[in-house]
Amino acid sequence: MKTFVRFSPVFIDAIRCLIRYKANRMVLLWIYAFWISQQARKTAIIIGLLITPLLVKAQIPSCGANQILTGYNVGATDANSSAGTIVAGPNAIGLPDGAVATINANSELIMDMGSALPSGTVLKVTYRSADATAPLQVLVSTDGVTYTNIAQLLGSTTNTTSSVTLPSAAQYVKLTTTATVFYPDAVTYTVYLCVNNPAPSCAVGQQQMSYQTGALSVNSGSTSAGVTNPTNAVGVPDGVVASMPANTTLTLTMSTTSIAAGNTLNITYSSANTTAPLQVLVSSNGVTYTNIAQLPASTASTLGTITLPFNTKYVQFQSDATAYSVDAATTPVYTCVTPPNNSCASGLQQVSYPIGAEGITGASTNVTNDSQSAGPADGAYAAIGTNGTMTLNIGTIVPAGSALTFAYTSANTTAPLQVLVATSSGGPYTYIGQVGQPDPVTGNIVTNLTLPLNAQYVRLKTTTTAYNVDAVTYLAYKCVSPPSTTCATGQQSVNYEVGAEQVVGAPLNVTNPNNSINTPDGVVAVVAANGELQIDLGSVIPAGNTVNIAYFSANANAPLQVWVAGTDLAFTDIAQLPASTTPRVQALVLPFDAQYIKVNTSGTAFSLDAITHTVYSCVNNPASCPAGKESLSYETGSTGQPP
């Protein structure tokens, strides 16, 4: 410890030099450590253990407040054979592209990285091998003369990328084989950048949201003639693609002005095989392009996400040995929204119910039964053929931050259902997302979208996949008083179920409707498909109370609609009970005062046993005793038959 204290000023000087002179910092510090080691070897070891991880991390910058760390890969600038037999050595220059060099057994290939890379830099070696007999030796040098072996990469007959951290500065990388032939694609490292976070800082009480916007046009001057339907890559993902044969280029104009660095670039694409990646280059002027990513080949539709390291106006895709299909390239538009305040005052409870569209304001000729998509989900569908459009009027402006729920089916999973919204029937309409496709994070099929903008009109668009739409709904919230179960001292709360008193009006397609009144007894009223039954609970039941519906269904195709009304018989649809072929009881908290309940069916028949509500009362506690006494109990039976 005395030795460490003695030489600590030297260590402090080393740190000062590290801060002042960024170049050759590893060499500088280890010169100090070496000098110290001549005096105290243990101290040198301690210093080395302390500073080495710090220096390795120092290659990745620490970004400032409200900044994002991003980066891009850079490959070797030259490749030369130094021993043995090398075939197509220049194929290992640059970034991974599926074109490989061949290093035969007992041969060497030297890669020039273009400049000295500091210690701590992570090299990524992309390669495959003829077999797994012997490893690939990785040696590095600062001068191209003296090499140090720093890694041995295991053989792999499939494409592999291995990472190697430089223990010291190096400009040259020598790849050496012994008994196994290796095929290197590239040796790369990452250039890191700190960029400002483009997402806005929202005020207290607001939440940040975003929606995607796609490319504006194709830059025909830098797009290969062999690309088929290049304009299909314009706009947002729709399942309709631009086709890029091998060794072609597609360039898109993303914006009239540059998109700020730090934004995400989201690319929907697929490939014909898995041989070579898709190169992604960006430019702010359409002249000078920088390669920022290599998207892995995928024969299934895939979403690739890249954080832009530079301001970008143009995005260019380059295919090498593999053909690609590009659906869209999009970037986010951010908004700050104040979410609806659905909280309730103390003593009240929140109740919600779905509200569907009031009507249809327009549909293309290949849409049938469009009115079936109005209202809440009921199992009856509007059919939107391929390349169709249907616009629904929700009836009121739904505030940003609210969630829309989509009930639908599709003919296949080839293309999504596009969702656009507006506050006026004439537009303008803004694309906010898509349903019918797996979420890239969860993998679940998307059925809900949160509104980033206020909206009253919802436009649904199809491309190559037909959709059947049952409903588009949002939740309405009510604050209601729960029934009181508080009793006076010496009393206790009890409850019991009370059934409907009578059937109201003329039931439609109902057998034995009176079987639905009173409490459950296993004897049912059968409401056939497209049937309707109204019952009277006998008195107005205040909002916040619970009704219990005992039922089962003939199949699981469509739900049972439940409507409630007060004395004015103005019904509101408050729930859609799931079909169940086994008996069940569904509890619903009333969002409104209600005396009448209506149930109706669409494509499924339901059997209704009873609709009851819970009645609470306070009764004297029979086990309550005076002070100083305790309550005991025993069982007693009946005394006989009544006279």
C-alpha positions as CSV (number, residue, x, y, z in Angstrom):
1,M,0.0,0.0,0.0
2,K,2.9,2.3,0.8
3,T,4.3,1.7,-2.7
4,F,0.9,2.6,-4.3
5,V,0.7,5.8,-2.3
6,R,4.3,6.6,-3.3
7,F,3.7,6.4,-6.9
8,S,0.0,7.6,-7.0
9,P,1.1,11.0,-8.3
10,V,2.6,9.3,-11.3
11,F,-0.7,7.5,-11.9
12,I,-2.6,10.8,-11.6
13,D,-0.3,12.3,-14.2
14,A,-1.1,9.4,-16.5
15,I,-4.8,10.1,-16.2
16,R,-4.2,13.8,-16.9
17,C,-2.3,12.8,-20.1
18,L,-5.1,10.4,-21.0
19,I,-7.6,13.3,-20.9
20,R,-5.3,15.8,-22.7
21,Y,-4.0,13.6,-25.4
22,K,-6.7,11.2,-26.8
23,A,-4.4,9.6,-29.3
24,N,-2.3,6.6,-28.3
25,R,-3.7,6.6,-24.8
26,M,-3.2,2.9,-24.2
27,V,0.4,3.2,-25.2
28,L,0.9,6.2,-23.0
29,L,-0.6,4.7,-19.9
30,W,1.2,1.4,-20.2
31,I,4.5,3.3,-20.5
32,Y,3.7,4.8,-17.1
33,A,2.7,1.4,-15.8
34,F,5.9,-0.1,-17.1
35,W,8.0,2.6,-15.4
36,I,6.2,2.0,-12.2
37,S,6.7,-1.8,-12.6
38,Q,10.4,-1.2,-12.4
39,Q,9.8,0.2,-8.9
40,A,6.8,-1.8,-7.8
41,R,5.5,-4.7,-9.9
42,K,2.4,-5.2,-7.8
43,T,1.3,-1.6,-8.3
44,A,1.7,-1.9,-12.0
45,I,-0.6,-4.9,-12.0
46,I,-3.2,-3.1,-9.9
47,I,-3.1,-0.1,-12.3
48,G,-3.4,-2.3,-15.3
49,L,-6.4,-4.1,-13.9
50,L,-8.1,-0.8,-13.1
51,I,-7.5,1.0,-16.3
52,T,-7.9,-1.7,-18.9
53,P,-11.7,-2.1,-18.8
54,L,-12.0,1.7,-18.7
55,L,-10.0,2.0,-21.8
56,V,-11.9,-0.7,-23.6
57,K,-15.2,1.1,-22.8
58,A,-13.6,4.4,-23.8
59,Q,-13.9,3.4,-27.5
60,I,-17.7,3.7,-27.0
61,P,-18.4,7.4,-26.3
62,S,-20.5,8.5,-23.3
63,C,-23.3,10.6,-24.8
64,G,-24.7,13.7,-23.2
65,A,-28.1,14.4,-21.9
66,N,-30.9,13.9,-24.4
67,Q,-28.5,12.3,-26.9
68,I,-28.5,8.8,-28.5
69,L,-25.6,6.6,-29.2
70,T,-25.6,5.4,-32.8
71,G,-23.0,4.1,-35.3
72,Y,-22.2,2.4,-38.5
73,N,-19.7,-0.3,-39.6
74,V,-16.5,0.3,-41.6
75,G,-14.6,-2.4,-43.4
76,A,-11.0,-3.0,-44.5
77,T,-9.7,-0.8,-47.3
78,D,-7.2,-3.3,-48.8
79,A,-6.3,-7.0,-48.7
80,N,-3.1,-8.7,-49.8
81,S,-1.7,-12.2,-49.7
82,S,1.4,-12.7,-47.7
83,A,1.8,-16.5,-47.9
84,G,0.2,-19.5,-49.5
85,T,-2.7,-19.4,-51.9
86,I,-5.4,-16.7,-51.8
87,V,-8.3,-16.6,-54.2
88,A,-10.3,-13.3,-54.8
89,G,-8.7,-11.6,-51.8
90,P,-10.3,-8.2,-52.6
91,N,-13.8,-9.8,-51.8
92,A,-12.9,-9.4,-48.1
93,I,-12.6,-5.7,-48.5
94,G,-15.4,-3.4,-47.3
95,L,-18.6,-4.6,-45.6
96,P,-20.3,-8.1,-45.6
97,D,-21.9,-8.6,-49.0
98,G,-21.9,-12.4,-49.5
99,A,-18.9,-12.3,-51.8
100,V,-16.0,-14.1,-50.1
101,A,-12.2,-14.5,-50.4
102,T,-10.7,-17.9,-50.2
103,I,-7.8,-18.6,-47.8
104,N,-6.5,-22.1,-48.6
105,A,-4.9,-24.2,-46.0
106,N,-1.6,-22.9,-44.7
107,S,-2.1,-19.4,-46.2
108,E,-2.3,-15.8,-45.0
109,L,-4.4,-12.8,-46.0
110,I,-3.5,-9.4,-44.6
111,M,-6.3,-6.8,-44.2
112,D,-5.5,-3.1,-44.0
113,M,-8.1,-1.3,-41.9
114,G,-7.2,2.1,-43.4
115,S,-5.9,3.7,-40.2
116,A,-4.7,2.7,-36.7
117,L,-7.6,1.5,-34.6
118,P,-7.2,2.1,-30.8
119,S,-7.1,-0.6,-28.3
120,G,-10.6,-1.7,-27.1
121,T,-12.0,-1.6,-30.7
122,V,-14.2,-4.6,-31.5
123,L,-13.4,-6.3,-34.8
124,K,-16.2,-8.3,-36.3
125,V,-15.0,-11.1,-38.6
126,T,-17.7,-12.5,-41.0
127,Y,-16.7,-15.8,-42.5
128,R,-17.4,-19.5,-43.1
129,S,-15.1,-22.5,-43.5
130,A,-14.9,-25.7,-45.5
131,D,-14.9,-27.8,-42.2
132,A,-14.4,-27.4,-38.5
133,T,-11.0,-29.2,-38.3
134,A,-8.8,-26.2,-37.5
135,P,-9.5,-22.6,-36.3
136,L,-8.8,-19.3,-38.2
137,Q,-5.9,-17.4,-36.5
138,V,-6.3,-13.7,-36.1
139,L,-3.1,-11.6,-35.7
140,V,-2.8,-7.8,-35.5
141,S,-0.1,-5.3,-36.1
142,T,0.5,-1.6,-36.1
143,D,3.2,-1.6,-38.8
144,G,2.4,-4.6,-40.9
145,V,5.7,-6.3,-39.8
146,T,5.4,-7.5,-36.2
147,Y,2.1,-9.4,-35.5
148,T,0.5,-10.6,-32.3
149,N,-1.9,-13.5,-32.3
150,I,-5.1,-12.3,-30.4
151,A,-7.8,-14.9,-31.3
152,Q,-8.6,-18.3,-32.8
153,L,-12.0,-18.4,-34.5
154,L,-13.7,-21.8,-34.7
155,G,-14.5,-23.3,-38.1
156,S,-18.1,-23.0,-39.2
157,T,-19.6,-24.3,-42.4
158,T,-22.4,-21.7,-42.2
159,N,-22.0,-17.9,-42.3
160,T,-20.7,-16.7,-38.9
161,T,-19.7,-13.3,-37.4
162,S,-17.3,-13.4,-34.5
163,S,-16.2,-10.5,-32.4
164,V,-12.5,-9.9,-31.3
165,T,-11.5,-7.0,-29.0
166,L,-8.1,-5.4,-29.8
167,P,-5.8,-5.6,-26.7
168,S,-3.6,-2.9,-28.3
169,A,-3.7,-0.5,-31.2
170,A,-3.6,-2.1,-34.7
171,Q,-4.0,-1.2,-38.4
172,Y,-3.4,-4.5,-40.0
173,V,-5.3,-7.8,-39.4
174,K,-3.7,-11.1,-40.6
175,L,-6.0,-14.1,-41.1
176,T,-4.0,-17.3,-41.1
177,T,-5.1,-20.8,-41.8
178,T,-3.6,-24.2,-41.1
179,A,-5.5,-27.4,-42.0
180,T,-8.8,-25.8,-42.9
181,V,-9.9,-23.6,-45.8
182,F,-11.6,-20.4,-44.7
183,Y,-13.8,-18.0,-46.7
184,P,-13.8,-14.5,-45.1
185,D,-16.5,-12.0,-46.2
186,A,-15.3,-8.9,-44.3
187,V,-13.5,-7.6,-41.2
188,T,-15.3,-4.6,-39.8
189,Y,-15.4,-2.3,-36.8
190,T,-18.0,0.2,-35.6
191,V,-17.7,4.0,-35.7
192,Y,-19.8,5.4,-32.9
193,L,-21.5,8.8,-32.9
194,C,-23.6,10.7,-30.3
195,V,-26.6,12.5,-31.9
196,N,-29.4,14.6,-30.5
197,N,-32.5,12.7,-29.6
198,P,-35.1,13.8,-32.2
199,A,-38.1,12.8,-30.1
200,P,-39.7,15.7,-28.3
201,S,-39.7,16.2,-24.6
202,C,-43.4,16.2,-23.6
203,A,-44.9,18.4,-20.9
204,V,-45.9,16.9,-17.6
205,G,-49.1,15.0,-18.0
206,Q,-48.5,14.3,-21.7
207,Q,-47.3,11.1,-23.4
208,Q,-45.0,10.8,-26.4
209,M,-46.5,9.0,-29.4
210,S,-45.5,8.4,-33.0
211,Y,-46.7,7.2,-36.3
212,Q,-44.8,6.2,-39.4
213,T,-44.4,8.1,-42.7
214,G,-42.9,6.5,-45.8
215,A,-40.8,7.6,-48.8
216,L,-42.1,10.3,-51.0
217,S,-40.8,9.0,-54.3
218,V,-38.2,6.9,-56.2
219,N,-35.0,8.6,-57.3
220,S,-35.0,7.2,-60.8
221,G,-31.5,8.6,-61.6
222,S,-29.8,6.3,-59.1
223,T,-32.2,3.3,-59.4
224,S,-31.2,0.4,-61.6
225,A,-33.3,-0.3,-64.7
226,G,-33.7,-3.9,-63.5
227,V,-35.7,-3.0,-60.5
228,T,-39.4,-4.0,-61.0
229,N,-42.2,-1.7,-59.7
230,P,-39.9,0.6,-57.7
231,T,-42.7,2.9,-56.7
232,N,-44.2,0.0,-54.7
233,A,-41.5,0.9,-52.1
234,V,-43.0,4.4,-51.7
235,G,-45.3,5.1,-48.8
236,V,-46.0,2.8,-45.8
237,P,-46.0,-1.0,-45.7
238,D,-48.8,-2.5,-47.6
239,G,-47.6,-5.9,-48.8
240,V,-46.9,-4.7,-52.3
241,V,-43.2,-4.7,-53.1
242,A,-40.5,-3.4,-55.3
243,S,-38.4,-6.3,-56.7
244,M,-34.6,-5.9,-56.7
245,P,-32.7,-8.6,-58.7
246,A,-29.2,-9.4,-57.5
247,N,-26.6,-6.6,-58.0
248,T,-29.2,-3.7,-58.4
249,T,-29.8,-0.4,-56.6
250,L,-33.0,1.2,-55.5
251,T,-33.0,4.8,-54.2
252,L,-35.8,6.5,-52.3
253,T,-36.4,10.2,-51.5
254,M,-37.6,10.1,-47.9
255,S,-38.4,13.8,-47.3
256,T,-38.3,17.3,-48.8
257,T,-35.9,18.1,-46.1
258,S,-33.4,16.0,-44.2
259,I,-34.6,13.6,-41.5
260,A,-32.6,14.2,-38.4
261,A,-30.0,11.8,-37.2
262,G,-31.2,9.7,-34.3
263,N,-34.5,8.8,-35.9
264,T,-35.2,5.2,-36.7
265,L,-35.3,3.9,-40.2
266,N,-37.8,1.0,-40.5
267,I,-37.5,-1.2,-43.5
268,T,-40.0,-3.9,-44.4
269,Y,-38.4,-6.4,-46.8
270,S,-37.8,-10.1,-47.7
271,S,-35.2,-11.9,-49.8
272,A,-35.1,-14.7,-52.3
273,N,-32.5,-16.7,-50.3
274,T,-30.1,-16.2,-47.4
275,T,-26.8,-15.8,-49.3
276,A,-26.1,-12.1,-49.0
277,P,-27.4,-9.1,-46.9
278,L,-29.2,-6.0,-48.1
279,Q,-26.9,-3.0,-48.1
280,V,-28.5,0.3,-46.7
281,L,-26.8,3.6,-47.6
282,V,-28.0,7.1,-46.8
283,S,-27.3,10.6,-48.1
284,S,-28.3,14.2,-47.3
285,N,-27.6,15.5,-50.8
286,G,-28.1,12.5,-53.2
287,V,-24.5,12.5,-54.2
288,T,-22.4,11.2,-51.3
289,Y,-23.7,8.0,-49.7
290,T,-22.5,6.2,-46.6
291,N,-23.2,2.6,-45.9
292,I,-24.8,2.4,-42.5
293,A,-26.2,-1.2,-42.2
294,Q,-26.4,-4.6,-43.7
295,L,-29.8,-6.2,-43.2
296,P,-29.7,-10.0,-42.8
297,A,-31.4,-11.9,-45.6
298,S,-34.8,-13.4,-44.7
299,T,-37.2,-15.3,-47.0
300,A,-40.1,-14.2,-44.8
301,S,-41.3,-10.6,-44.6
302,T,-39.1,-8.9,-42.0
303,L,-38.9,-5.5,-40.3
304,G,-35.3,-4.1,-40.0
305,T,-34.8,-1.1,-37.7
306,I,-31.7,1.2,-38.0
307,T,-30.9,4.3,-36.0
308,L,-29.8,7.0,-38.4
309,P,-26.2,8.2,-37.6
310,F,-26.5,11.1,-40.1
311,N,-29.2,13.5,-41.3
312,T,-30.8,11.7,-44.2
313,K,-32.9,12.7,-47.2
314,Y,-32.2,9.7,-49.5
315,V,-32.0,6.0,-48.7
316,Q,-30.4,3.7,-51.1
317,F,-30.7,-0.1,-51.1
318,Q,-28.0,-2.3,-52.8
319,S,-28.4,-6.0,-53.5
320,D,-25.4,-8.2,-54.1
321,A,-25.7,-11.9,-54.7
322,T,-29.3,-12.1,-53.4
323,A,-32.5,-10.7,-54.9
324,Y,-34.7,-8.6,-52.5
325,S,-38.3,-7.4,-52.2
326,V,-38.7,-4.0,-50.5
327,D,-42.1,-3.1,-49.2
328,A,-41.4,0.2,-47.5
329,A,-38.9,2.4,-45.7
330,T,-40.4,4.6,-43.0
331,T,-39.4,7.0,-40.3
332,P,-41.4,8.2,-37.2
333,V,-43.4,11.4,-36.7
334,Y,-43.6,12.3,-33.0
335,T,-46.5,13.9,-31.2
336,C,-47.1,14.8,-27.6
337,V,-50.7,14.0,-26.5
338,T,-52.7,14.5,-23.4
339,P,-54.3,11.1,-22.7
340,P,-57.9,11.1,-21.7
341,N,-58.5,11.5,-18.0
342,N,-60.6,8.5,-17.0
343,S,-59.9,8.6,-13.3
344,C,-62.8,8.8,-10.9
345,A,-63.3,10.8,-7.7
346,S,-62.9,9.0,-4.4
347,G,-65.8,6.7,-3.7
348,L,-66.7,6.2,-7.3
349,Q,-65.7,3.3,-9.6
350,Q,-64.8,3.3,-13.3
351,V,-67.0,1.4,-15.7
352,S,-66.3,1.2,-19.5
353,Y,-68.2,0.0,-22.5
354,P,-67.3,-0.1,-26.2
355,I,-68.7,2.3,-28.8
356,G,-68.6,1.4,-32.5
357,A,-68.9,3.5,-35.6
358,E,-72.2,5.3,-36.2
359,G,-72.1,4.7,-40.0
360,I,-70.2,4.4,-43.2
361,T,-69.2,7.6,-45.1
362,G,-67.8,5.9,-48.2
363,A,-66.6,2.6,-49.6
364,S,-65.1,1.4,-52.9
365,T,-67.2,-0.8,-55.2
366,N,-65.5,-4.0,-54.0
367,V,-66.9,-3.6,-50.5
368,T,-70.0,-5.5,-49.6
369,N,-72.3,-5.3,-46.6
370,D,-70.4,-2.2,-45.4
371,S,-73.1,-1.3,-42.8
372,Q,-72.2,-4.6,-40.9
373,S,-69.1,-2.9,-39.6
374,A,-71.0,-0.2,-37.8
375,G,-71.6,-0.5,-34.1
376,P,-69.8,-2.9,-31.7
377,A,-68.6,-6.3,-32.7
378,D,-71.5,-8.7,-33.3
379,G,-70.0,-11.4,-35.6
380,A,-71.5,-9.8,-38.8
381,Y,-68.9,-8.6,-41.2
382,A,-68.4,-6.0,-44.0
383,A,-66.2,-7.6,-46.7
384,I,-63.4,-5.4,-48.2
385,G,-62.0,-7.0,-51.3
386,T,-58.4,-6.6,-52.4
387,N,-57.4,-3.0,-53.2
388,G,-60.5,-1.8,-51.4
389,T,-61.3,1.2,-49.2
390,M,-64.0,1.8,-46.5
391,T,-64.4,4.8,-44.3
392,L,-66.2,4.7,-40.9
393,N,-67.7,7.6,-39.0
394,I,-67.2,7.1,-35.3
395,G,-69.7,9.8,-34.6
396,T,-67.6,12.1,-32.4
397,I,-64.0,13.2,-32.2
398,V,-62.1,10.6,-30.2
399,P,-59.2,12.2,-28.4
400,A,-55.5,11.3,-29.1
401,G,-54.3,8.8,-26.6
402,S,-57.5,6.7,-26.9
403,A,-57.2,3.1,-28.2
404,L,-59.1,1.8,-31.2
405,T,-59.9,-1.9,-31.3
406,F,-60.4,-3.7,-34.6
407,A,-62.5,-6.9,-34.9
408,Y,-61.8,-8.6,-38.3
409,T,-60.7,-11.6,-40.2
410,S,-58.5,-11.9,-43.3
411,A,-58.2,-14.2,-46.3
412,N,-54.5,-14.7,-45.6
413,T,-51.6,-12.9,-43.9
414,T,-49.9,-11.6,-47.0
415,A,-50.7,-8.0,-46.6
416,P,-51.9,-5.8,-43.7
417,L,-55.0,-3.7,-43.3
418,Q,-54.0,0.0,-43.5
419,V,-55.5,2.4,-40.9
420,L,-55.8,6.1,-41.7
421,V,-57.6,8.7,-39.6
422,A,-59.0,12.2,-40.0
423,T,-61.2,14.7,-38.1
424,S,-63.2,15.6,-41.3
425,S,-64.7,13.2,-43.7
426,G,-62.9,15.0,-46.5
427,G,-59.5,14.5,-44.9
428,P,-56.7,14.9,-44.9
429,Y,-56.1,11.4,-43.7
430,T,-53.0,10.4,-41.8
431,Y,-51.7,6.8,-41.7
432,I,-51.3,5.7,-38.1
433,G,-50.6,2.0,-38.4
434,Q,-51.7,-1.3,-39.6
435,V,-53.5,-4.4,-38.3
436,G,-53.6,-8.0,-39.4
437,Q,-49.8,-8.5,-39.2
438,P,-47.6,-9.8,-36.3
439,D,-46.2,-7.1,-34.0
440,P,-42.4,-7.0,-34.6
441,V,-41.8,-7.0,-30.8
442,T,-44.4,-9.4,-29.4
443,G,-45.2,-11.5,-32.5
444,N,-48.9,-11.2,-31.7
445,I,-51.4,-10.2,-34.4
446,V,-52.1,-6.5,-34.0
447,T,-55.8,-5.7,-33.1
448,N,-55.4,-2.4,-31.3
449,L,-53.9,1.0,-32.2
450,T,-53.5,4.0,-29.9
451,L,-54.5,7.2,-31.6
452,P,-51.5,9.7,-32.0
453,L,-54.0,12.3,-33.3
454,N,-57.6,13.2,-32.7
455,A,-59.9,11.3,-35.0
456,Q,-63.5,10.9,-36.0
457,Y,-63.2,9.1,-39.3
458,V,-61.3,5.9,-39.8
459,R,-60.3,4.8,-43.3
460,L,-59.4,1.1,-43.9
461,K,-57.5,0.2,-47.0
462,T,-56.5,-3.2,-48.4
463,T,-53.9,-4.2,-51.0
464,T,-53.4,-7.8,-52.0
465,T,-55.3,-9.3,-49.0
466,A,-59.1,-9.2,-48.5
467,Y,-60.4,-8.4,-45.0
468,N,-63.7,-8.9,-43.3
469,V,-64.4,-6.1,-40.7
470,D,-66.8,-6.6,-37.9
471,A,-66.2,-3.4,-36.0
472,V,-63.9,-0.6,-35.0
473,T,-64.6,0.5,-31.4
474,Y,-63.2,2.7,-28.6
475,L,-64.0,2.6,-24.9
476,A,-66.3,5.1,-23.2
477,Y,-65.8,5.5,-19.5
478,K,-68.2,6.3,-16.7
479,C,-67.8,7.0,-13.0
480,V,-70.5,5.4,-11.0
481,S,-71.3,4.9,-7.3
482,P,-70.9,1.3,-6.2
483,P,-73.7,-0.1,-4.1
484,S,-73.2,0.5,-0.4
485,T,-72.5,-2.6,1.7
486,T,-71.8,-0.6,4.9
487,C,-74.1,-1.4,7.8
488,A,-74.6,0.0,11.2
489,T,-72.9,-1.4,14.3
490,G,-74.4,-4.8,15.2
491,Q,-75.6,-5.4,11.6
492,Q,-74.1,-7.3,8.7
493,S,-74.4,-6.9,4.9
494,V,-76.1,-9.7,3.0
495,N,-77.1,-10.0,-0.6
496,Y,-79.3,-12.1,-2.9
497,E,-80.2,-12.3,-6.6
498,V,-83.4,-11.0,-8.0
499,G,-84.5,-12.0,-11.5
500,A,-86.4,-10.2,-14.2
501,E,-90.2,-9.8,-13.7
502,Q,-91.5,-10.1,-17.3
503,V,-90.7,-10.1,-21.0
504,V,-91.4,-6.8,-22.8
505,G,-92.6,-6.4,-26.3
506,A,-92.6,-9.1,-29.0
507,P,-89.5,-11.3,-28.9
508,L,-87.9,-11.9,-32.3
509,N,-86.9,-15.5,-33.1
510,V,-87.1,-16.6,-29.5
511,T,-88.5,-19.9,-28.2
512,N,-90.0,-20.0,-24.6
513,P,-89.0,-16.4,-23.8
514,N,-90.6,-16.5,-20.3
515,N,-87.9,-19.1,-19.3
516,S,-85.5,-16.1,-19.0
517,I,-87.4,-14.4,-16.1
518,N,-86.8,-15.0,-12.4
519,T,-83.6,-16.6,-11.1
520,P,-81.5,-19.3,-12.8
521,D,-83.1,-22.8,-12.8
522,G,-81.6,-24.5,-15.8
523,V,-84.7,-23.9,-18.0
524,V,-83.8,-21.6,-20.9
525,A,-85.2,-19.3,-23.5
526,V,-83.6,-19.9,-26.8
527,V,-82.7,-16.8,-28.9
528,A,-82.0,-18.0,-32.4
529,A,-79.6,-16.4,-34.8
530,N,-80.6,-12.8,-35.5
531,G,-83.0,-12.9,-32.6
532,E,-83.9,-10.3,-29.9
533,L,-85.4,-10.5,-26.4
534,Q,-86.3,-7.6,-24.0
535,I,-86.9,-8.1,-20.3
536,D,-88.1,-5.8,-17.5
537,L,-86.1,-6.0,-14.2
538,G,-89.2,-4.5,-12.4
539,S,-87.6,-1.3,-11.2
540,V,-84.7,1.1,-12.0
541,I,-81.4,-0.4,-10.9
542,P,-78.9,2.3,-10.2
543,A,-75.6,2.5,-12.2
544,G,-72.8,0.8,-10.4
545,N,-74.9,-2.3,-9.5
546,T,-74.1,-5.7,-11.0
547,V,-76.3,-7.7,-13.3
548,N,-75.5,-11.4,-13.8
549,I,-76.4,-13.2,-17.1
550,A,-76.6,-17.0,-17.1
551,Y,-76.3,-18.4,-20.7
552,F,-74.6,-20.7,-23.2
553,S,-74.4,-20.7,-27.0
554,A,-74.8,-23.2,-29.8
555,N,-71.3,-22.4,-31.2
556,A,-68.4,-19.9,-30.8
557,N,-69.0,-17.9,-33.9
558,A,-70.5,-14.6,-32.6
559,P,-71.1,-12.8,-29.3
560,L,-74.3,-11.9,-27.5
561,Q,-75.1,-8.2,-27.5
562,V,-76.3,-6.7,-24.2
563,W,-78.2,-3.4,-24.2
564,V,-79.7,-1.5,-21.3
565,A,-82.2,1.3,-21.0
566,G,-84.0,3.3,-18.3
567,T,-87.7,4.1,-18.3
568,D,-87.3,6.0,-21.6
569,L,-86.4,2.7,-23.4
570,A,-83.4,4.4,-25.1
571,F,-81.1,1.5,-25.3
572,T,-77.3,1.6,-25.1
573,D,-75.1,-1.4,-26.1
574,I,-72.8,-2.0,-23.1
575,A,-71.2,-5.4,-23.7
576,Q,-70.6,-8.3,-26.0
577,L,-70.6,-11.5,-24.1
578,P,-68.3,-14.2,-25.5
579,A,-69.9,-17.3,-27.0
580,S,-69.6,-20.4,-24.8
581,T,-70.9,-23.8,-25.5
582,T,-70.9,-24.6,-21.8
583,P,-73.1,-22.8,-19.2
584,R,-71.5,-19.6,-17.7
585,V,-72.5,-16.6,-15.7
586,Q,-71.2,-13.2,-16.8
587,A,-71.3,-10.3,-14.4
588,L,-71.6,-6.7,-15.8
589,V,-71.4,-3.5,-13.8
590,L,-74.1,-1.1,-15.0
591,P,-72.6,2.2,-16.5
592,F,-76.2,3.7,-16.5
593,D,-79.4,3.4,-14.5
594,A,-81.3,0.6,-16.1
595,Q,-84.7,-1.1,-15.8
596,Y,-84.8,-2.9,-19.2
597,I,-82.2,-5.2,-20.7
598,K,-82.2,-6.3,-24.3
599,V,-80.1,-9.1,-25.8
600,N,-79.7,-9.8,-29.4
601,T,-77.8,-12.3,-31.5
602,S,-76.3,-12.3,-35.0
603,G,-74.8,-15.5,-36.4
604,T,-75.0,-17.6,-33.2
605,A,-78.0,-18.9,-31.2
606,F,-77.9,-18.4,-27.5
607,S,-79.8,-20.1,-24.6
608,L,-80.7,-17.6,-21.8
609,D,-81.4,-19.0,-18.4
610,A,-81.8,-15.7,-16.4
611,I,-80.7,-12.1,-16.0
612,T,-80.5,-11.1,-12.3
613,H,-79.3,-8.2,-10.3
614,T,-77.8,-8.2,-6.8
615,V,-79.7,-6.8,-3.9
616,Y,-77.9,-5.7,-0.8
617,S,-79.4,-5.3,2.7
618,C,-78.4,-4.9,6.3
619,V,-79.7,-7.3,8.9
620,N,-79.1,-7.6,12.6
621,N,-76.2,-9.9,13.4
622,P,-77.7,-12.9,15.3
623,A,-74.3,-13.6,16.8
624,S,-74.0,-10.2,18.5
625,C,-73.7,-10.5,22.3
626,P,-73.7,-8.0,25.1
627,A,-70.4,-7.0,26.7
628,G,-68.9,-9.7,28.8
629,K,-70.5,-12.6,26.8
630,E,-69.3,-14.6,23.9
631,S,-71.3,-16.1,21.0
632,L,-71.6,-19.9,20.7
633,S,-73.5,-21.8,18.0
634,Y,-74.8,-25.3,17.4
635,E,-76.8,-26.9,14.6
636,T,-80.5,-27.8,14.9
637,G,-82.7,-29.5,12.4
638,S,-86.4,-29.2,11.3
639,T,-89.1,-30.2,13.7
640,G,-91.3,-31.9,11.2
641,Q,-93.7,-31.3,8.3
642,P,-95.9,-28.2,8.4
643,P,-99.6,-28.8,9.2
